[in-house]
């Protein structure tokens, strides 16, 4: 298909109101993407903006139109500090919130209509590299990601590698598990059967109630390790409540019940192709000997009606996610440093201000 480059209209969006005005076209562009749609959903981005957006952050979104059709969106913004030497850091929408609040958005992409990519990609790459930025951070990209391919060749790029763990449900069998895993699963099922336990998907009307139970289980476990746990942040919980409200069809939960009470809960996101495992909690004080988390993973994989069951990003080595006969794919966290000297000076000034700088 031959498209004249001069028919493509490029626009920069700097106001959230402008971004919301293109949601219908944005959703059409998402639908033609081939993988990992969930974290690019407009409902995910809208929930993130509603929860985390701050006054000193600024949208800087590039979009492209061709004959009235949205054909590209580069969904980024920057955070501008208030220090003497202010640093301007860019992130994709859905990332960059404080670590204690982090929702760990993965697979966020520059969205393009592939029919136009020969005209789009060079322009997008040049636009990003000409940003008036000190640094750009973009985490959790797949090796095949168009965004990674755009960013990776810049001379000041650093790329830290991690691993995606994913199950292809069409080719997955219990026979692919280790003997020890199969034994633990059978033993756990037998013990649960003696308790008249039930394993099933949670009904959507019960999501909020079950989330609270999962939160309590999760926090008890991490507080026992003298750690805060993921659910300690009000913003973290608010974001997920907003997303469940805005996009309930994109959420799934499975659970193990004993005496009509959940003792283990898994929380998922869901799109057309994939069930994404996100969080979990279980009654560790009473039922850890049953391996309910392991049992629930294997039950959910077997009863998943999507082609893929995605554990998402994990450590490259010694991750429990590898034990579920998962396929492993490289993932990348990318940082581009546009102003290395300015960032060095900023770090020194910050340490001096905090009183912990020691000269060589």
C-alpha positions in Angstrom: 0.0 0.0 0.0 1.6 3.3 -1.1 1.1 6.3 1.1 2.5 9.7 0.5 4.3 10.9 3.6 2.9 14.5 3.1 -0.6 13.1 3.8 0.5 12.3 7.3 -0.4 15.0 9.8 1.7 15.1 13.1 0.3 16.7 16.2 1.7 17.1 19.8 -0.8 16.8 22.6 0.0 18.6 25.9 -3.3 18.6 27.7 -5.1 15.6 29.2 -8.4 17.0 27.8 -7.0 16.7 24.3 -5.9 13.2 25.0 -9.3 12.1 26.1 -10.9 13.6 23.0 -9.1 11.1 20.8 -10.1 8.0 22.9 -12.4 6.5 20.2 -9.7 6.6 17.6 -7.1 5.5 20.1 -9.1 2.4 20.9 -9.4 1.5 17.2 -5.6 1.7 17.0 -5.2 -0.5 20.0 -7.5 -3.2 18.5 -5.2 -3.7 15.5 -2.1 -4.3 17.7 -1.1 -8.0 17.7 0.1 -8.6 21.2 -0.1 -7.3 24.8 -3.0 -4.9 24.5 -4.1 -4.7 28.2 -1.6 -2.2 29.5 -2.1 0.1 26.5 -5.9 0.2 27.0 -7.3 3.7 27.3 -9.1 2.6 30.5 -5.7 1.6 32.0 -4.1 4.9 31.1 -7.2 6.9 32.3 -7.2 5.1 35.6 -3.5 5.8 36.0 -3.9 9.5 35.1 -6.8 9.8 37.5 -4.8 8.3 40.4 -1.2 9.4 40.0 -1.1 12.6 37.9 0.8 15.5 39.5 0.9 19.3 38.9 4.5 19.3 37.9 4.1 16.6 35.3 3.5 17.5 31.6 2.0 15.6 28.7 4.1 15.4 25.6 2.2 13.0 23.4 2.9 12.7 19.6 0.1 11.5 17.4 -0.2 11.0 13.6 -3.2 11.2 11.4 -3.8 10.1 7.8 -7.0 11.1 6.1 -8.9 11.3 9.4 -7.5 8.0 10.8 -5.3 7.9 13.9 -2.2 5.9 12.8 0.3 6.5 15.6 0.5 7.6 19.2 3.6 8.0 21.3 2.2 8.1 24.8 4.8 9.9 26.9 5.0 12.7 29.5 7.7 14.3 31.6 8.3 15.0 35.3 10.0 18.3 36.0 11.7 18.6 39.4 11.7 21.7 41.5 15.4 21.7 42.6 18.0 24.3 41.7 19.2 22.1 38.8 15.9 20.8 37.6 15.9 17.5 35.8 13.4 16.7 33.1 12.7 12.9 32.9 10.4 11.4 30.4 8.3 8.2 30.9 5.5 6.4 29.0 2.0 7.0 30.4 1.5 4.3 33.1 5.0 4.4 34.4 7.0 6.8 36.6 4.9 6.8 39.8 6.7 6.7 43.1 8.3 3.3 43.9 6.0 2.8 47.0 2.9 3.3 44.8 4.2 1.4 41.7 1.6 -0.6 39.8 4.3 -2.1 37.5 2.8 -1.4 34.1 4.5 -3.6 31.5 4.4 -3.9 27.7 3.6 -0.2 27.2 4.1 0.6 23.5 4.3 3.3 20.9 1.3 2.3 18.9 1.4 2.4 15.2 -0.6 1.2 12.2 1.8 -1.2 10.5 0.6 -0.2 7.1 2.3 3.1 7.5 5.4 2.1 9.5 8.0 3.0 6.9 6.9 6.6 7.2 6.1 6.6 10.9 9.1 4.9 12.5 11.9 7.3 11.3 9.8 10.4 12.2 9.0 9.0 15.7 12.6 8.1 16.4 13.9 11.5 15.3 11.2 13.2 17.4 12.1 11.2 20.6 15.8 11.9 20.1 15.2 15.6 19.7 13.2 15.8 22.9 14.3 18.6 25.3 14.9 15.9 27.9 17.6 15.0 30.4 16.6 11.3 30.6 14.0 8.9 29.3 13.0 5.7 31.1 10.9 2.9 29.5 10.6 -0.4 31.3 9.4 -3.9 30.5 9.7 -4.0 26.8 9.8 -7.2 24.8 12.7 -7.9 22.4 10.3 -7.7 19.4 8.9 -4.4 20.7 8.8 -1.6 18.1 9.4 0.8 20.9 12.6 -1.0 22.0 13.8 -1.0 18.4 13.2 2.7 18.2 15.1 3.4 21.4 17.9 0.9 21.5 20.2 2.4 18.9 20.7 5.8 20.5 24.4 6.1 21.7 23.5 7.0 25.3 21.1 4.0 25.8 21.4 1.6 28.7 19.4 -1.6 28.5 18.9 -3.9 31.5 17.7 -7.3 30.7 15.0 -9.4 32.5 12.8 -12.3 31.4 9.1 -12.8 30.5 7.7 -16.1 31.6 4.7 -17.2 29.5 2.7 -20.4 29.0 1.4 -21.3 25.6 -1.7 -23.1 26.7 -2.2 -24.9 23.5 1.0 -26.8 23.9 1.2 -26.9 27.7 0.8 -30.2 29.6 1.4 -31.4 33.2 4.0 -33.7 31.7 6.2 -30.7 31.0 6.5 -30.1 34.8 9.2 -31.5 36.9 8.5 -34.7 38.9 8.6 -32.7 42.1 6.1 -30.1 40.8 3.7 -32.8 39.7 4.0 -34.5 43.1 3.4 -31.3 45.0 0.3 -30.6 42.8 -1.2 -34.0 43.4 -0.5 -33.9 47.1 -2.0 -30.4 47.4 -5.1 -31.4 45.5 -5.6 -34.5 47.6 -5.3 -32.5 50.8 -7.7 -29.9 49.6 -10.2 -32.6 48.5 -10.2 -33.9 52.1 -11.2 -30.5 53.2 -14.0 -30.4 50.6 -12.3 -27.4 49.0 -13.5 -25.8 45.8 -11.4 -24.1 43.1 -13.1 -21.8 40.7 -13.1 -18.4 39.0 -14.4 -15.5 41.2 -17.7 -13.9 40.1 -17.2 -10.2 39.0 -19.7 -9.1 41.6 -17.3 -10.4 44.2 -14.1 -8.8 42.9 -14.0 -5.9 45.4 -14.6 -8.2 48.4 -12.1 -10.8 47.2 -9.5 -8.1 46.5 -9.7 -7.0 50.1 -9.2 -10.6 51.4 -6.2 -11.0 49.0 -4.8 -7.7 50.2 -5.0 -8.8 53.8 -3.4 -12.2 53.1 -0.6 -10.5 51.1 0.1 -7.8 53.6 0.2 -10.3 56.5 2.8 -12.3 54.7 5.1 -9.3 53.9 4.7 -7.7 57.2 5.9 -10.9 58.7 9.1 -10.3 56.7 9.3 -6.7 57.9 8.4 -5.4 54.5 5.6 -3.1 53.5 4.1 -5.2 50.7 2.5 -3.9 47.4 -0.8 -3.0 48.9 0.5 -0.5 51.5 -0.1 2.4 49.2 -3.5 4.0 49.0 -2.8 5.1 45.4 -2.0 1.5 44.4 -5.4 0.3 45.8 -7.3 3.3 44.3 -5.8 2.7 40.8 -7.0 -0.9 40.8 -10.4 -0.1 42.1 -10.8 2.5 39.4 -9.6 0.1 36.7 -12.0 -2.6 37.9 -14.8 -0.1 37.7 -13.9 1.2 34.3 -13.0 -2.1 32.7 -14.4 -5.1 34.7 -14.2 -7.4 31.6 -10.4 -6.9 31.7 -10.1 -8.4 35.2 -10.2 -12.0 36.4 -9.7 -13.7 39.7 -9.4 -17.4 40.7 -9.6 -18.7 44.3 -9.5 -21.8 46.5 -12.3 -22.0 49.0 -12.5 -24.0 52.2 -15.7 -23.9 54.2 -17.0 -21.2 51.7 -14.0 -18.9 52.6 -11.2 -18.1 50.2 -7.9 -19.3 51.4 -5.9 -18.5 48.3 -6.6 -15.8 45.6 -5.0 -14.9 42.3 -5.6 -11.6 40.5 -5.3 -11.3 36.7 -5.8 -9.0 33.8 -7.2 -10.3 30.6 -7.3 -9.3 27.0 -8.2 -11.1 23.8 -5.2 -13.4 23.8 -3.8 -13.5 27.3 -4.4 -14.0 31.0 -1.8 -11.9 32.9 -1.0 -13.0 36.4 -0.6 -9.9 38.5 -1.0 -10.5 42.3 -1.8 -13.1 44.8 -2.5 -13.7 48.5 -3.2 -16.8 50.6 -3.8 -17.8 54.2 -0.2 -18.7 55.1 -0.8 -19.1 58.8 -3.3 -22.0 58.3 -2.8 -23.5 54.8 0.8 -23.0 53.6 1.4 -26.8 53.9 -1.2 -27.3 51.1 0.8 -25.3 48.6 -2.4 -23.4 47.6 -0.5 -20.9 45.4 1.1 -23.6 43.3 -2.2 -25.5 43.1 -4.1 -22.3 42.0 -1.6 -21.5 39.3 -1.8 -24.9 37.8 -5.6 -25.0 38.0 -5.8 -21.6 36.4 -3.4 -22.5 33.6 -5.4 -25.6 32.9 -8.8 -23.8 33.0 -7.6 -20.6 31.2 -9.8 -19.9 28.1 -7.1 -17.7 26.6 -4.2 -18.9 24.3 -1.6 -17.6 26.8 -1.0 -17.4 30.5 1.5 -14.7 31.2 3.6 -14.5 34.4 5.1 -11.3 33.0 8.5 -10.0 34.0 10.7 -11.9 36.4 14.4 -12.4 37.3 16.6 -13.9 34.6 17.8 -16.6 37.0 16.2 -18.6 39.8 12.6 -17.3 39.3 9.8 -19.5 40.6 8.0 -18.7 37.3 10.3 -21.0 35.4 9.0 -24.0 37.3 5.6 -23.9 35.5 7.0 -25.1 32.2 6.9 -21.5 30.9 8.6 -20.2 27.7 11.1 -17.5 28.5 11.5 -14.4 26.4 14.0 -11.5 26.9 12.6 -8.2 28.3 14.3 -4.9 28.7 14.3 -1.8 30.8 15.7 1.1 28.8 17.2 4.4 29.9 18.4 7.1 27.5 20.5 9.7 29.1 20.5 12.9 27.0 22.4 15.1 29.5 25.0 12.9 31.4 27.0 15.8 32.8 23.9 17.6 34.1 22.6 14.4 35.7 26.0 13.9 37.4 26.0 17.4 38.8 22.4 16.8 40.0 23.3 13.7 41.8 26.3 15.4 43.6 24.1 18.4 44.6 21.4 16.0 45.9 24.0 14.1 48.0 25.4 17.4 49.4 21.9 18.5 50.3 21.2 15.2 52.1 24.6 15.4 53.8 25.9 12.0 52.6 28.4 13.1 49.9 32.0 12.0 50.6 34.6 13.3 48.2 37.2 10.9 46.8 
